[in-house]
Amino acid sequence: MLNRLISQSLKQSVSGLYWVVAEIYEMRVGSSGHCFLELIEKEDGSERIVARAKANIWAYYFRIVHPYFKTMTGRELAAGMKVMFHVSVEFHELYGVSLQVTDVNPAYTVGELALQKQAILKQLEDEGVIEMNKESYLAEIPNRIAVISSKTAAGYGDFLHHLHDNPYGYAFVHTLFPAIMQGNEAETSIIASLDLIFEREDEFDAVVIIRGGGAQSDLNCFNSYRLACRIAQFPLPVITGIGHERDETIADTVAFAALKTPTAVAGYLIDLMCSFDNRLQELSLQFVESAQRHIRLSDKRMQEQSHKLYRLWQTILHVQDRRLQAYGFTLSRAAAEAITHARNENFRQLLSVQLSARKMLQTTQVKLPDYRQRLAKSARSDLNNCRKRTEWLDDKLQLLNPQRLLERGYSITLVGGKTVHSANQLRKGQSVTTIFSDGKTESTVTAIEMLPD
């Protein structure tokens, strides 16, 4: 009798339909298609439960409400979600009071999810980690890739095909760390793979998280605080390609780079390799042009010095010639004066002086061509030495040309974009790039043998 009275009172006082906002505490779908819920309300700013109620979505309504909610929000109804339900209050004499759900307002949940996403991003920003992974160092040759993906995913196969069959022939080494990429276990599985990669950090240049296309609800794990915080603080650059077009997840926001698809991630890595290759070719051309310019400048300077030296010796010869002429003129004048002065003296003495003067003039005239010849020979010798030094400098510069060294059988060995100068710098299992005069190869170190001192 009391239950009937309660039922009648409820029908009179709370009849009709109401919009109720509550958090789903528990949810169970029976074999008959009915959905059974336990709804709660928490105190603002805390986790204390201040209200609790049972609710049912009968199979007829659940077949309508659930797909509609998933289409509009991209997520399925699940425990922990805050939802606005359209309900009526019912009382059953056997099961007591419950709420009968006839409809749901997905717009409220969309707004609630957006607020949650903003709150997580704000928390990461306040903690100072939101930009950490974007500021991590990415090697100029990022060819050692750790991949987090499902082994059977189509997106993983597309990524490998595009990466390894690139038109430039760049060699990439990838290691798969299998993970569950959707569902309730995805978040924990991806974090576990990141932990395994962290233990082998030195073996990789970057981490790639990829998955194929799927429903928007499959992206829920990529909006979690735990996964986003782990990606943001990971020591290696993390590149995402989780196969969605409409929305950017929190994982995309904190990652080093975010691409839409796995194929786009492969293209991004190939572009980085191509960019480094182009820079290397530009530097090689700049080096060759600089060496050639230096050779031309040195040759020009040597020619200018040779011309200056030749003009200097010409000047010296001209000056000496004029000095000799002046000396001869002075000597002739002195002889004439002596003859004139000796006219008052003995005639024999006059003849003696005249003969002596003539001999001195003859001696001077004989020595003058020899002196000129010696000066010319010395000038030619200096010019010849300058020319030989120019040729020697040219040969030396040619020997320093890296391309000449490579053509003579030498090669350049790189690890991680850095030149290897000693076998002590290598470890077993490392990828090694060897540059020859006509190309380059990629190899892996299998053994290291040190030569005796």
C-alpha positions in Angstrom: 0.0 0.0 0.0 2.8 2.4 0.9 4.6 1.8 -2.5 1.3 2.5 -4.3 1.0 5.7 -2.4 4.5 6.7 -3.2 4.0 5.9 -6.9 0.8 8.0 -7.0 2.5 10.9 -5.2 5.4 10.9 -7.7 3.1 10.9 -10.7 1.2 13.8 -9.3 4.3 15.9 -8.3 7.1 15.1 -10.8 5.1 14.1 -13.9 6.5 15.1 -17.3 10.0 15.2 -18.8 13.1 16.9 -17.4 16.6 17.8 -18.7 19.1 16.5 -16.2 22.9 16.9 -16.2 24.8 14.1 -14.5 28.0 12.1 -14.7 27.8 8.4 -15.7 29.3 6.5 -12.8 28.5 3.0 -14.1 27.1 1.8 -17.4 26.0 -1.7 -18.5 24.2 -2.9 -21.7 22.3 -6.1 -21.3 21.8 -8.9 -23.8 18.3 -7.6 -24.4 19.7 -4.3 -25.6 18.6 -2.3 -22.5 21.1 0.1 -21.0 21.4 0.4 -17.2 23.1 3.4 -15.7 24.1 4.8 -12.4 24.2 8.6 -12.4 26.0 10.8 -9.9 26.5 14.5 -9.2 29.7 15.8 -7.6 30.3 18.9 -5.5 31.8 21.8 -7.5 35.6 21.7 -7.3 35.9 18.4 -5.6 35.3 14.6 -6.1 32.7 14.3 -3.3 29.4 12.7 -4.6 26.4 14.8 -3.5 23.6 12.9 -5.4 23.1 9.5 -7.0 20.3 7.9 -9.1 19.6 4.9 -11.2 18.6 5.3 -14.8 17.5 3.1 -17.7 17.5 3.5 -21.5 15.2 0.9 -22.8 16.4 -0.9 -26.0 14.0 1.0 -28.3 15.4 4.4 -27.2 19.0 3.1 -26.8 19.1 2.0 -30.5 18.3 5.7 -31.4 20.1 7.6 -28.7 23.5 5.9 -28.7 24.3 6.1 -32.5 23.1 9.8 -32.5 25.3 10.7 -29.6 28.3 8.9 -31.1 27.8 10.7 -34.5 27.5 14.1 -33.0 30.3 13.9 -30.4 32.7 11.3 -31.9 32.6 9.4 -28.6 30.5 6.6 -27.2 28.5 6.9 -24.0 30.9 5.6 -21.2 31.6 5.8 -17.5 33.2 9.1 -16.4 31.4 11.2 -19.1 29.2 14.1 -18.2 25.9 14.1 -20.2 22.6 15.9 -20.4 19.7 13.4 -20.4 16.0 13.9 -21.2 14.3 11.8 -18.5 11.1 11.0 -16.7 10.9 9.9 -13.1 9.4 6.4 -12.6 8.7 4.4 -9.5 8.5 0.6 -9.6 7.1 -1.1 -6.5 9.8 -3.8 -6.8 12.9 -1.8 -8.0 12.1 1.6 -6.5 12.7 5.1 -8.1 14.6 5.4 -11.4 15.0 7.8 -14.3 13.8 6.7 -17.7 16.0 8.2 -20.4 14.3 9.1 -23.7 16.8 11.5 -25.3 20.3 13.0 -24.9 21.7 16.4 -25.7 25.1 15.8 -27.5 25.8 19.6 -27.8 26.3 19.8 -24.0 28.8 16.9 -24.1 30.7 18.4 -27.0 31.1 21.6 -25.0 32.1 19.7 -22.0 34.8 17.7 -24.0 36.1 21.0 -25.4 36.4 22.4 -21.9 38.2 19.3 -20.7 40.6 19.6 -23.6 41.3 23.2 -22.9 41.8 22.4 -19.2 44.4 19.7 -20.0 46.2 22.1 -22.4 46.1 24.8 -19.7 47.5 22.4 -17.1 50.4 21.4 -19.5 51.1 25.0 -20.1 51.1 25.9 -16.4 53.5 23.0 -15.8 55.8 24.4 -18.4 56.0 21.2 -20.5 53.6 22.0 -23.5 56.5 23.1 -25.8 59.2 20.8 -24.5 59.1 18.2 -27.3 58.9 20.9 -30.0 62.2 22.3 -28.7 63.9 18.9 -28.7 66.8 18.3 -31.2 66.0 16.5 -34.5 69.1 15.1 -36.3 69.8 16.5 -39.7 69.7 12.9 -41.0 66.7 11.3 -39.1 66.9 7.8 -40.6 66.7 5.8 -37.3 63.0 5.7 -36.6 61.1 4.1 -33.6 57.5 3.4 -34.7 54.6 3.0 -32.4 51.7 1.4 -34.3 49.6 -1.7 -34.6 51.5 -4.3 -36.6 48.5 -5.2 -38.8 47.3 -1.6 -39.4 47.0 -0.6 -43.0 48.5 2.8 -42.1 51.6 1.1 -40.8 52.0 -0.7 -44.2 51.5 2.5 -46.1 54.1 4.3 -44.0 56.7 1.6 -44.6 56.0 1.4 -48.3 56.3 5.2 -48.8 59.4 5.5 -46.5 61.5 2.7 -47.9 60.5 3.0 -51.6 61.3 6.7 -51.7 62.5 8.0 -55.2 65.8 9.3 -53.8 67.1 5.9 -52.5 67.5 7.2 -48.9 68.0 4.4 -46.4 65.9 4.4 -43.3 66.1 1.9 -40.4 62.8 1.5 -38.4 62.0 -0.5 -35.3 58.3 -1.3 -34.5 57.0 -1.1 -31.0 53.6 -2.7 -31.2 50.7 -1.0 -29.4 46.9 -1.0 -29.2 45.9 2.2 -31.0 42.2 2.5 -30.0 39.9 1.6 -27.2 40.2 1.7 -23.4 43.6 0.0 -23.4 45.2 2.3 -26.0 46.5 4.9 -23.7 48.3 2.5 -21.4 49.7 0.5 -24.3 51.2 3.5 -26.1 52.8 4.8 -22.9 54.3 1.4 -22.4 55.8 1.5 -25.9 57.2 5.0 -25.2 58.8 3.6 -22.0 60.5 0.8 -24.0 61.9 3.4 -26.5 63.2 5.6 -23.7 65.3 2.6 -22.5 67.0 2.6 -26.0 67.0 6.3 -26.6 70.5 6.4 -28.1 69.4 4.0 -30.9 66.9 6.4 -32.5 66.6 9.9 -34.0 62.8 10.2 -33.7 59.6 8.5 -32.6 56.7 8.1 -34.9 53.1 7.4 -33.6 50.9 6.3 -36.5 47.5 4.7 -37.0 45.1 4.3 -39.9 41.8 6.0 -40.3 38.9 5.3 -38.1 36.0 6.8 -36.2 36.4 10.1 -34.3 35.8 8.2 -31.1 38.9 6.2 -31.7 41.0 9.3 -31.0 39.9 9.6 -27.3 43.2 8.2 -25.9 45.2 10.9 -27.8 43.3 13.6 -25.8 44.4 12.2 -22.4 46.6 14.1 -20.0 48.8 11.1 -19.2 49.8 10.4 -22.8 50.1 14.1 -23.7 52.4 14.7 -20.7 54.6 11.7 -21.6 54.9 12.9 -25.2 55.6 16.5 -24.2 58.5 15.5 -22.0 59.9 12.7 -24.2 63.7 13.3 -24.9 63.3 12.4 -28.6 61.2 14.3 -31.2 57.8 12.7 -31.5 56.0 12.9 -34.8 52.3 12.0 -35.0 50.2 10.7 -37.9 47.1 9.3 -36.4 44.8 9.4 -39.4 42.3 12.2 -38.8 41.4 15.3 -40.8 38.8 17.2 -38.8 40.3 17.7 -35.3 43.7 18.2 -33.7 44.2 16.1 -30.6 46.2 17.1 -27.6 48.9 14.6 -28.6 49.2 16.5 -31.9 49.5 19.8 -30.1 52.4 18.8 -27.8 54.3 16.7 -30.4 57.4 17.9 -32.3 55.4 17.7 -35.6 51.8 16.6 -36.4 50.9 15.2 -39.8 47.4 14.0 -40.9 48.3 10.5 -42.1 51.1 7.9 -41.8 52.0 8.5 -45.5 52.4 12.2 -44.7 54.8 11.4 -41.8 56.9 9.3 -44.2 56.9 12.2 -46.7 58.0 14.6 -43.9 61.0 12.4 -43.0 62.0 12.0 -46.7 61.8 15.8 -47.1 64.2 16.3 -44.2 66.7 13.9 -45.7 66.3 15.7 -49.1 66.8 19.1 -47.5 70.1 17.9 -45.9 71.3 16.3 -49.2 70.6 19.6 -51.0 72.5 21.6 -48.4 75.5 19.2 -48.6 75.6 19.5 -52.4 75.5 23.3 -52.1 78.3 23.3 -49.6 80.4 21.1 -51.9 79.8 23.5 -54.8 80.7 26.5 -52.6 83.9 24.8 -51.5 85.0 24.1 -55.1 84.1 27.6 -56.2 86.0 29.1 -53.3 89.1 27.0 -54.1 88.9 27.9 -57.8 88.5 31.6 -56.9 91.5 31.4 -54.6 93.6 29.8 -57.3 92.6 32.4 -59.8 93.4 35.2 -57.3 96.8 33.7 -56.5 97.7 33.3 -60.1 96.7 37.0 -60.8 98.8 38.2 -57.9 101.8 36.2 -59.0 101.5 37.7 -62.5 101.2 41.2 -61.1 104.3 40.5 -58.9 106.2 39.2 -61.9 105.4 42.3 -64.0 106.4 44.6 -61.1 109.7 42.7 -60.8 110.4 42.9 -64.5 109.7 46.7 -64.5 112.0 47.1 -61.5 114.9 45.4 -63.2 114.3 47.5 -66.3 114.5 50.6 -64.2 117.7 49.4 -62.5 119.3 48.6 -65.8 118.3 52.0 -67.2 119.7 53.8 -64.1 123.0 51.9 -64.3 123.3 52.6 -68.0 122.8 56.3 -67.4 125.4 56.2 -64.6 127.9 54.5 -66.8 127.3 57.0 -69.5 127.8 59.9 -67.1 131.0 58.2 -65.8 132.4 58.0 -69.3 131.4 61.5 -70.0 133.1 62.7 -66.8 136.2 60.6 -67.5 136.4 62.0 -71.1 136.1 65.6 -69.8 138.7 64.9 -67.1 141.1 63.5 -69.8 140.6 66.5 -72.0 141.3 68.8 -69.1 144.4 66.9 -68.2 145.6 67.1 -71.9 144.9 70.8 -72.0 146.7 71.2 -68.7 149.6 69.1 -69.9 150.2 71.1 -73.1 152.6 73.3 -71.1 154.4 70.2 -70.0 156.4 67.6 -71.6 154.8 66.3 -74.9 155.6 62.7 -73.8 153.7 63.1 -70.6 150.7 64.4 -72.6 150.8 61.3 -74.9 151.0 59.0 -71.8 148.0 60.6 -70.2 146.0 60.3 -73.5 146.8 56.6 -73.8 145.8 56.0 -70.3 142.5 57.7 -70.8 141.7 55.7 -73.9 142.5 52.4 -72.1 140.1 53.4 -69.3 137.4 54.2 -71.8 137.9 50.9 -73.6 137.8 49.0 -70.4 134.5 50.7 -69.4 132.9 50.0 -72.7 133.9 46.3 -72.6 132.5 45.9 -69.1 129.2 47.7 -69.8 127.6 44.9 -72.0 128.7 42.2 -69.5 127.0 44.1 -66.7 123.9 44.5 -68.7 123.9 40.8 -69.5 124.4 39.8 -65.8 121.5 42.0 -64.8 119.2 40.6 -67.5 120.1 37.0 -66.5 119.4 37.7 -62.8 115.9 39.2 -63.8 115.1 36.1 -65.9 116.1 33.8 -63.0 113.8 35.6 -60.6 110.9 35.6 -63.0 111.4 31.8 -63.6 111.3 31.2 -59.8 108.1 33.1 -59.4 106.5 31.1 -62.2 107.5 27.8 -60.6 106.1 28.9 -57.2 102.8 29.8 -58.9 102.6 26.3 -60.5 103.5 24.7 -57.1 100.7 26.6 -55.3 98.2 25.6 -58.0 99.2 21.9 -57.7 98.9 22.1 -53.9 95.4 23.6 -54.0 94.3 20.9 -56.5 95.5 18.2 -54.0 93.3 19.8 -51.3 90.2 19.4 -53.4 87.9 16.9 -51.6 86.7 15.6 -54.9 90.2 14.7 -56.0 90.8 12.9 -52.7 87.6 10.8 -53.3 88.7 10.0 -56.9 92.0 8.7 -55.6 90.2 6.0 -53.6 89.5 7.8 -50.3 86.1 8.0 -48.8 84.2 9.9 -46.0 82.5 8.0 -43.2 79.5 9.6 -41.3 77.6 8.5 -38.3 74.6 10.5 -37.3 75.7 13.3 -39.8 79.1 13.6 -38.1 82.5 12.6 -39.7 84.1 9.5 -38.2 87.9 10.0 -37.5 88.6 6.8 -35.5 87.3 3.3 -35.0 86.8 4.2 -31.3 83.8 6.4 -32.4 81.9 3.3 -33.7 79.7 0.7 -32.0 78.3 -2.5 -33.2 74.9 -2.2 -34.8 75.4 1.5 -35.7 74.3 2.7 -39.2 77.2 4.1 -41.2 77.1 6.4 -44.3 80.1 6.1 -46.6 80.5 8.8 -49.3 82.6 8.0 -52.4 83.4 10.2 -55.4 80.4 8.8 -57.4 77.9 8.1 -54.7 77.3 6.9 -51.1 76.3 3.7 -49.3 74.6 2.9 -46.1 75.9 0.0 -43.9 75.8 -1.4 -40.4 78.9 -2.1 -38.2 79.1 -5.8 -37.4 82.7 -5.9 -36.1 85.4 -3.5 -34.9 89.1 -4.4 -35.1 91.6 -1.9 -33.7 95.1 -1.8 -35.2 98.1 -2.1 -32.8 99.9 1.1 -31.8 
